[in-house]
Structure formats: C-alpha cells, structure tokens
Amino acid sequence: MTIFSEIGRYLLMLKGMFSKPENMKMYWKEFIHQCSEIGIGSLGIVTIISIFMGAVSTVQTAYQLVTPLIPKSTIAQIVRDTVILEFAPTLICIVLAGVVGSKIASELGNMRVSEQIDALEIMGINTKTYLVLPKILAALLVVPMLVIIAAALGIWGGRLAGTAANIISGSIYDKGLLKGFLDYNVRFAMAKAYTFAFIVSSVPAYFGYYVQGGSLEIGRSSTKAVVTSCIMILLADYLLAAILL
Amino acid sequence: MIELKDIKKSFGDRTVIRGVSAVMKPGQCNLIIGASGSGKTVLMKCMVGLLKPDDGHILYNGQDFTAMKTEEKAEVRKQIGMLFQGSALFDSLTVEQNVMFPLNMFTKMTHREKLNRVNEVLEKVNLKDTNKKFPAELSGGMKKRVGIARAIVLNPKYLFCDEPNSGLDPQTSLVIDKLIQEITVEYNITTVVNTHDMNSVMEIGDYIIYMFEGNKEWEGNNKEIIFSKNQRLNDFIFASEFLQDVKDMRMLEETGKISEDRNMEQLIDEDAPSLIPPTDEEQENKQ
C-alpha cells in the first residue's frame, strides 16, 4: 500500500468517526474510561520524567553558565522557557506516543484480529465512532493537562535539583521564574499539546484499527504506530515552531 | 427470509464468489458447507455486510441490503445476531457484561430488566453461575454458548454462526448444534450456519448449500444429501471410508430397509441384492 493510500484511508477513518452515537450514555462511559486510561495511566511516568527533566536542565544550564556576569536567576529563566516551550509538550508527547500509542494500537489490533470489531459492526454499532472517537477526544482533553502538570513538575524539579546541589537558592530561582515571563509561550505550548494529542491518539488508532493477520502483525503495527507518531510529532513540532514563533 | 441474488465477489484478480443465488427461510437452519477456500466465509461476510459484494443483491425480507445507506444497514443489523468462530467475546468484560452489552447499547430497559433478560438467555444456553466470570476463565464450548447468548439477547430475526463447532469435541459440538436448532425453531429465526462439521450437516441441515470454488455446486437438505449423485459433494462429505459407511447406513434407514425393528442381519437374510453383490453362479442363473 502506498503512502498516499495510507493517508487517504487515515482521513476516511477520521471522517467515518462522525456519526450519531447509538447510545450517548455508553459513549460517555467509554470516553471517561479512556480519559482514565490515558490520563491516570500515564501520570506516573509523566511525573518521573518531568522532575528529572527539570533537574537535569538546571544542572546542565548551571554547568554552561560559567561567567559571573550572568546572574544566577537566568538559570531559572532558561529552565522555565526550555521546559514550557519544548520539554513538557514535545518530550512528554513522545513518551506518550510510546505509552499510550502502543496501548491504543495493540488494543484495537487485538479487537480486530479476534473479530470483536466485526462483532460490534454486526450489532449495528459504528466502530469508528465507538472505539476511535472517544480515544481521540480523551487524548485532546487529558494530554494538555498532562503537559501542564509536566511543565509545573519540571520547573519544580529544576528548583529541587538547584537547591539540593547548591547551584542556586530557592528564592533566586523563584525570582528568575518571574523575570521576562511571556504568556504566549504557554499558549504556544498548549497549541503543541493539542496537536500532539491528536497525533498520539489518531495515528496508533489507525494502525490498530486496520491491522490484518495475527499476533505478530499486532506487534508490528504497534511498533509502526509508535515510530510514525514520533516522526509526526517531530515534524509537527518543527512546523509549529516555524509558523508560530 | 434472506434472498441471495447472483452474488459475486473478487479480491483483486482472484474471484471468490461467482454468482451465488439462494433463499434462506425462517425457522430453519440454512447451512453453507464447502472446503477451505471455497468462499463460504466470504459469502457469509457479504450477507452480514462486513464485505460489499461486487455484484448481486442480498434481500432481507424483500429489502435490498446491498443498496441501503449506512444508517439503514445499521437498523437491519440490529435484527442480526452472530456467533463468531472464535466467539469474539469482549475480553475485559464478564460474561454478564458481554451478554448485557447489546441491551445497554440499544434498549432503555432498567438494570433489573436487563439482568433478568441476561439470566434468561444464559439459562437458555445452559450456562448458570458464570455471570461474573471473564472469557479467559471459560472453556471453548462455554465461550460459544456465551456467544450464542449475546447473539440472541435482542431477539434477532437472523442468526449467523461462523463455524460454531470448530475446536470443540464431538459431544460439545452436538450440544451447540442442538442449541442452534432449538433457538431457530423456538424463535422462528432465519439461521445461517457456516460449517465443516458433517455431524451438523446431518443433524441440523434443513437447507444446505455446497460451495465449490466460489460456485453453488449443490443445494438440498440433509435427507437429499445422502442420495446426491454430485461427485464433488460426495467426495467432500463422505471423504473417509467410515463416513461412506455411515452414508450407506443412512441410505438404508431412509429407504426403510433397516430400522430399530429390522436390523442389518434380517436384511442380509432376506434378498438384499443391493447390499451383497451376486456371485458369478447367481448371475448366470439369472440370465
């Protein structure tokens, strides 16, 4: 299958998601379930990565700022902007592409191979609406929240590492955080978060939904889903930076 | 009633169904039989709308299913129940939740009413005390029965069973066959069964289609199949010597030559030229 027919089929899948739900209550239940799966399920890894990401940023920035002419509060400024602009949205979404993406692809792939999707179709349920749409909507709601949490934890992790290693005092770090703060950066980070949320949910859903074969193919499609999502995230990251900054 | 009118289906250059027509009536078990690759699964998938035929029409009670819009198809599908080869139960749901799923999706019944209906159908398929079990905890036969329970919970007009006996022991297969037949007659459902199992053919085949390389090679019922002169059908059904013997016995039964009161020995004692070939001497005397 050529890349154009893959893209065409992906777009048709997205188009096919929009139909009237057979039972709103069941769809709502599925949406909440997906919010919990994607959000709560990824909270642990997001917390760990964010704290260490901030901590490493502080230590490495301090290591490079050797001149006494630059005030130490600049470390906090650099950590804040790096975390908000790049680390929290991009790095976390790449991790989510692995954690959430592989889960979505293998879940749908397994349902396809074991004929559960066919069973739903025969019941008269639009499986794209019931299985794919709640995942994408849940990701659009939850991933930006995770990015905000990641940014906050990253900045806090930087402060923790800075004070623990005697690089910077807490008060100077706090003062640096407020210096030259641009709220546009947060809006830009949110634009990235929504874009990446769509990618990490819809791309693996596509690979899982259309899997053909057996368990081996489920594994392959899962890997393909993660790799494609990561590439798409990096591509979208560049495009958004080029357009919005 | 389901009518198939000249159904054709190809995948690329490979033609899988070459113009199949048939009429499947309610209250009877309609069997599609044939060797692997003969197109029976594709035909069934076309009938339920999982595949779109390239040509021909599928009519559900006179309504052309192939010409329907997606929403209209969804309405017809609500009257369809299907038992899949691998049961296709939702792994993360218990037996009760699996069977209740169509009720949750398509009815406005209270939880109590839904629970009563679930217990009713589970009892119908002889499954008790399994409500809280997950599919992984069930045997193959039990999974099939849960699949049947889920398929009939909405009182469908049409029941499709894709190889219901695959992977089951002969005794359990018999239970599943009897169950399908009972349900078909009791609820006056149009049942379509896709099978390899010769026991099913003999037991529940009210109307049988034999598929060969995408064509409908033969049609009839489980009585007529015994006397069929179609060589391909005979080669397929009575493939082993044992099955050939079973066929001979069934023929004798059907023609009244043997019964519970009149066994094989009596038949041989009497004049039974069809059973014992005449000796050369007898042959000469006759002439």
Chai-1 contact restraints between the chains, C-beta under 6 A:
chainA,res_idxA,chainB,res_idxB,connection_type,confidence,min_distance_angstrom,max_distance_angstrom,comment,restraint_id
A,E22,B,M105,contact,1.0,0.0,6.0,A-B,restraint_1
A,N23,B,M105,contact,1.0,0.0,6.0,A-B,restraint_2
A,M26,B,N104,contact,1.0,0.0,6.0,A-B,restraint_3
A,M26,B,M105,contact,1.0,0.0,6.0,A-B,restraint_4
A,S114,B,G86,contact,1.0,0.0,6.0,A-B,restraint_5
A,E115,B,F84,contact,1.0,0.0,6.0,A-B,restraint_6
A,E115,B,G86,contact,1.0,0.0,6.0,A-B,restraint_7
A,E115,B,A88,contact,1.0,0.0,6.0,A-B,restraint_8
A,Q116,B,A88,contact,1.0,0.0,6.0,A-B,restraint_9
A,Q116,B,F90,contact,1.0,0.0,6.0,A-B,restraint_10
A,D118,B,L50,contact,1.0,0.0,6.0,A-B,restraint_11
A,A119,B,A88,contact,1.0,0.0,6.0,A-B,restraint_12
A,I122,B,V48,contact,1.0,0.0,6.0,A-B,restraint_13
A,I122,B,R77,contact,1.0,0.0,6.0,A-B,restraint_14
A,I122,B,I80,contact,1.0,0.0,6.0,A-B,restraint_15
A,I122,B,M82,contact,1.0,0.0,6.0,A-B,restraint_16
A,M123,B,P102,contact,1.0,0.0,6.0,A-B,restraint_17
A,G124,B,A74,contact,1.0,0.0,6.0,A-B,restraint_18
A,G124,B,R77,contact,1.0,0.0,6.0,A-B,restraint_19
A,G124,B,K78,contact,1.0,0.0,6.0,A-B,restraint_20
